[in-house]
Amino acid sequence: MNVLIRSLMLLLAGCAFVAQAADSGWLRNEQNSHAEVRLRSAVQGQDQQLLLDIRLQPGWKTYWRTPGEGGVAPDIRWQTTGAEAQWYWPTPARFDVSGLTTQGYKGDITLPIEIRKLAGSTLAGTLTLSTCSDVCILTDFPFSLDLSKPTDDSFARDYARAMGQIPPTGGLTDKLDASFINGELQIRAQRQQGWHQPELFFDYPQGSMLAAPQISVKGDTFEARVPVTDEWGETAPDLRGKTLSMVIADGGMAQQSSVVLSSQPLLDGKGVNTTFWSVLLLALLGGLILNLMPCVLPVLAIKLSSLVQQQGQTRHQTRQQFLASSAGILFSFLLLALLMTGLRLSGQALGWGIQFQSGGFLLLMALVMFLFSASLFDLLHFRLPSGLNTRLATVGGNGLTGHFGQGAFATLLATPCSAPFLGTAAAYALTAPLPQLWLLFAALGIGMSLPWLLVAALPGLARCLPHPGRWMMHLRTVLALLMLMATMWLVTLLIPHWGATFAGVLAALLVLVLAVWLISRRALQQAGITLITLTLAGALFLITRIEPEEETLHWQPLTEAAINQALQQNRRVFVDVTADWCITCKVNKSRVLSQPDVRKALQADDVVLLQGDWTRPDPAISEFLRRRDSVAIPFNQIYGPAMPQSRILSPLLSRDAVISTLSEAKK
């Protein structure tokens, strides 16, 4: 009897030893308490099957076979002689943090591995696992498995389940095409059943880095654009003729695909030429409408000042002066094209009005506006060198440089606004070949100068004003005050760059200089009016900056992760990208977002408000806008359970559009 009991005990111990030998158990590392791993193995035919189980604490992630712009994929350094491993990867998720895009996993994940040409009965090695949260940790997990012993029956079931999560090579798309054009991947996929929320995950071609794809769905077709650079963020290598490996996922299904990249455009529909000419027309219209935007208050002052000065001049002089102003507008747009060309070649962010993110530019424009104001107060006169001035005077064009400068600075001051059609044209221009970029910016300049060109063609329009008289001096004073208020507005934009103290001292200094200047010219009435006007304007500014606490909208920082999280919770999302220098943004806030019924809709329990501040350069916001083919602000977008693909609103918001779109987005 004792012999039988001892035999049973030895048998049970041996069984326990067998189970442990085929299963490493959960391995941990004292230097990383956020992850644990387990390895299990069994023989299937000629191959050895291995399961790598990974457990991650909440908030931590590890990486896919192609990590993306950061991270390291899991890897095993084998100690077993002759081992050749084939890894299989489930569909990953995309993580966008601080402008970087990565591909990987969160939570629990199981990776199946097949091992061929294995010699011996021991499988040993060291797993290196990269795990990241706010910081990244690279951890080694040594392991050793005795393959001569069988595992329990659950291994086959777990392995089959893990292999079921691996994307097959078909079954999702009916047709797939991809091309590489001017540093951009263009992908088009068709599926008879249609698309819900397609996603793309890439194996990066050698020497290349791929940004997150910008995907749009049109019925049974989805299209994607993917900016490509080299590994240093500079010009992309030529990928034409190369094979692109990727995983396409949608609605719980996924497909592993490989496609040879062609050199033919896929996403231009009717062809590049047709698209370009239609965008060229939009550029003309956008430039024309820019004259009507709220940010052109200083521009209107310049134009009215020009009209006032036409009294008593010949038609020839009027025509020359308005042609000079038009040339100034066109020159300024070409200067912007030159700026955008330089930024593109240097790999920097592009956008409409981004020069207002520069403190140096704001300071220069404030000083120029101050000088224009002094000129309208008749304290300063812009003059050409005497030789050139004489030459122009002989042909009736005295003062043309002032009109040229008015047109140039009018354009630069108009760029904080985004007009209808302007965003579409600018977005196309900033991604088009450089010759098209220059042509489109020239079209924007011609569009904005059309009213000026009309007066140049019909000089009699400039003489529709009343006859010269004392009213002209009063009008010049009003225009000078408007210009001075615009100067003070530009000074306030310096606060995020150099602080309130610097802006306050500069504003006080400019006001003091102007007051002393006016008093020295015995213009006491103008000096008094100026000081009173600036005081009232300052008080109005402070009042408008103060919002009742109970009516304040509770904005959260704008991130792709926040949008995805809200959608997973079946909540609606209202996105607002704004800036202190964006006048249209201020108008939208005052005219639409501050209205009681709009605030009530935005304060609903299932609405998440996400706001991005583009006052200063922010790569994350630049990338956010770029993915949505936008380069201008204001930018407003609405997501929801019934609108997962979102809807982008017009730059000029309307009460009905905001409320109705929010209602449509609710399931």
Secondary structure by P-SEA (a helix, b strand, c coil): caaaaaaaaaaaaaaaaaaaaacccbbbbcccccccbbbbccccccbbbbbbbbbbcccccccccccccccccccccccccbbbbbbbbcbbbbbbcccbbbbbcccbbbbbbbbccccccbbbbbbbbbbbccbbbbbbbbbccccccccccaaaaaaaaaaaacccccccccbbbbbbcccbbbbbbbbcccccbbbbbbccccccccccccccccccbbbbbbbbbccccccccccccbbbbbbbbcccbbbbbbbbbbcccccccccaaaaaaaaaaaaaaaaaaccccccaaaaaaaaaaaaaacccccaaaaaaaaaaaaaaaaaaaaaaaaaaaaaaaaccccccccccccaaaaaaaaaaaaaaaaaaaccbbbbccaaaaaaaaaacccaaaaaaaaaaaaaaaaccccccaaaaaaaaaaaccaaaaaaaaaaaaaaaaaaaaaaaaccccccccccccaaaaaaaaaaaaaaaaaaaaaaaaacccccaaaaaaaaaaaaaaaaaaaaaacaaaaaaaaaaaaaaaaaaaaaaaccccccccccccccaaaaaaaaaacbbbbbbbbccccaaaaaaaaaccccaaaaaaaacccbbbbbbbcccccaaaaaaaaaaccccccbbbbbcccccccccccccccaaaaaaaaaaacc
